[in-house]
Amino acid sequence: MRFRRLFAGKVFNIDNGVIPLRANGAVMMHAVRAQFREVEVSPEQIQLVQESFDRLRPQGPAVISGFYCRFFELSPSLRPLFRTALPLQEVHLLEALSAVVAMLSNLQMLLPELEALAKRHVTYGVCAVHYLDAGEALMWTLESHLGEAFTPEVRSAWMAAYATLSDIMIASAEYRAA
């Protein structure tokens, strides 16, 4: 819930009930995209993301496995969307995450891959609100595995990076869906 509240505070105003988190349709997607556009990843944040990810590398498979466990706890209805065997999916995610983290300082190089990935996700049934659960699962996983090293600054850096990447993917998915 922490990730939802952090993202929800500005745009969704969940606590006041202005836009419910599980809202469906264009209002939710535009609210998500507007929130993500407010966040930029600074060079210092990129460094924090990369350094903290390097700390996780030795336990990579356990980290990714923990992510999926948490993700399916948050969104059990999404489990059927994963047609690939989960261990193989975990390998794919770890490889993708490694590449993305390494390339954060050069997002232009990542754009074609992120756009293609987003378009594939549309064919699987992924929509904008699913990025919230994935983000929450990611933050929980990072906190669980980094412990005290998951400082407020590291959290903020990961949230900025995730928000930026998610914005690209959501925008690409909307273009494909249109």
N, C-alpha and C positions, 0 to 999 in steps of 0.2 A: 504493500500500500504506500510505502514511502515514495517510490518513484512516481506513482500516480499523483500523489499530493504535491510533489515538487513540480511536476509539469502542470498539474491542474490549477495551482494557485493563481497564475496570471491569466490564463486564457479561459479555462473551463469553469473556474470559480465553483468547484464541486461543493465546497462546504456550504455555500449559499444556495446551491441547487439551480444555478442559472442554466448550465448545460450539463446534463448528466453524462458521466464518463462513458457509459455504454450507449450513448445516443447513436443512431444510425443515420446514414445519408450524408449529404453534402455539408451540412453545418458542422458535423464532427470532423470531416476531413479537412475542411478549411480552417477550423480551429486548431487542429493538430499542426497543419502546415504553418499557420501564422505563428504558433508557439515556437516551432523549430527555427523559423527564420529570425527570431529574436536572438538566437544563440550563435556565436561565432567561436571558432576554436583558435586560440592564440598559440604562438610558437611554444610558450611555456606549458600550456595545457597539452599540446602534442607530445612534448617531452615527458610530462607526467604520465600520460597514457602509455607511451612506449616503455618507459622504465617500469611501470607497474606490470605491464604485460610480460616483460622480460622476467619478472619475479615469478610469474605464473607458469612460464614455459615448462619447467621440470614436472609440474603436475597437470599439464595440458589436458590429457584425456579425462582425468577426474573433474577438472574444472568444467569442461564441456558437458560431461555426463550430469553434473550437478545443475548446470544451466537448464538442460532439457527436463530434468525432474521437476525443477521449480516452474518452468514454463508450462508444463502439462498440469501442474497443480493449479496454476492460475487460469489456464484455458484448456480444460480437458476435452472440450469439443473440437479442438484443433488437432488432436492426436491422429484422427483418420486422414488428415491432409498429408501426413508423412508416409508416403508409399515405400520409400527406401528403408531398408533395415536400419534401425536406430544406430547401431555401432558404425555403420558406413556413413550415415548422416553426420554423426559426431566428428568423424575424420574430416568430412567436407567442411563443416563449420570451423573446425580448428584451423584448417588450411586457409580458408577465406578470411577468418579473423586475423590470422598472422599476416597475410598479405595486406589487408586493409590497414592494420596498425602500422606496418612498415611504411606504407605510402601516405599516411595522413598529411604529411607536409606537402604533398603533391597531388591534391584531389583531382586535378584535371586529368591525370593519367588513369585514375580510377573510374571516372564518369562512365565510359562505355561499358565497363563490367558491371557497375552498380545498376545502370539502366537496364542492361540485359537481364540481370538477376531479378530486378523488380518486375519485369515483364513476365518472366517465368513464374514468379510468385503469384501473379494475377491468374495464370492458368491453373494454379493449384487451389485457388480460392482464398488467398490472403487478401485482406483489405486493411485500410489505414488503422483501424482500432487495434488490430493485432500487433502493431508495432509498439503500442503502449505496454502490453503484457510482456513482449520480448524485452523491452527496455527495463521493465521492472525485474524480470528474471535475471537479466544481465547485472543490474546493480546489486541484487541480492547475492548472486554468485560471486561477484568481485569482493563484496564485503565479507562473505563467508570464507573465501580463500586468502584474501590479503590481511584480514584481521585489522590490527592497529595501523598497518601501513595504508589502509583505505581511509585516508584523512579526508576532511572536508574539501581540501584542494584537489585531491585525486578524484573524489566523487564528482566534483564540479567539472573536472576535465573530461572524465568519461561521459558525463551527461551531455556536455557540449559536443563531443565527438559523435556520440550516438544520435543526438538530435540532428546534427548536420547530415549524417549519412542517411538517416531515416527520411529526412526531408527530400533528399535526392530520390530515394526509392519510391516514396509516396507520390511525388510529382511525376515520376516516370510511369508508375502504375496507373495513375489517373489519365495520363496521355494515352496509354495503351487501351484503357477501358473505354475511352471516348470514341 
